Amino acid sequence: MFKRLFALALVFGAAATAPPAETLDPAQFAAIRCAPRDLIVERLESRYEEHAKGAGLQTDTRLIELWSSKGGATWTILLTTPDGRTCILAAGEHWTDYPLPPALGAPS
């Protein structure tokens, strides 16, 4: 379990430092970097056809989510706080799901 959490922390840590996707207009990205959750979710669903794929708690008060469009054409990582404020940590293209190695995967 610890190895899995460590691996996920590395993935999300690296993703948080990634630059925004080139498909997003830089001015548009800056304008919606943080906003009320319902506004960001509506935009991800309507404009990019993204849906939540997974989530985890970063701390007791911070939720991290991965959103991706069908086929992984676009993806977004969000951070949400208890007051409903959501920030885009990273966004990009060509998300690929693949099975975790046995050491990181679910118990058999």
CORFENDA-V424898 format. One record per backbone hydrogen bond with DSSP energy under -0.5 kcal/mol. NH is the residue of the N-H (numbers start at 1). CO is the residue of the C=O. Records with the same first field share a line. If there is no record, write none. Layout:
NH=CO / CO
This chain:
5=1
6=2
7=3
8=4
9=5
10=6
11=7
12=8
13=9
14=10
15=11
16=12
17=13 / 14
18=15
24=21
29=25
30=26
31=27
32=28 / 29
33=30
35=86
37=84
39=36
40=36
41=37
42=38
43=39
44=40
45=41
46=42
47=43
48=43 / 44
50=44
51=68
53=66
54=66
56=64
58=62
59=62
62=59
63=80
64=56
65=78
66=54
67=65 / 76
68=51
69=74
70=49
72=69
73=70
75=92
76=67
77=90
78=65 / 76
79=87
80=63
81=85
82=61
84=81
86=35
87=79
88=33
89=77 / 87
90=77
92=75
94=73
95=72
104=101
105=101
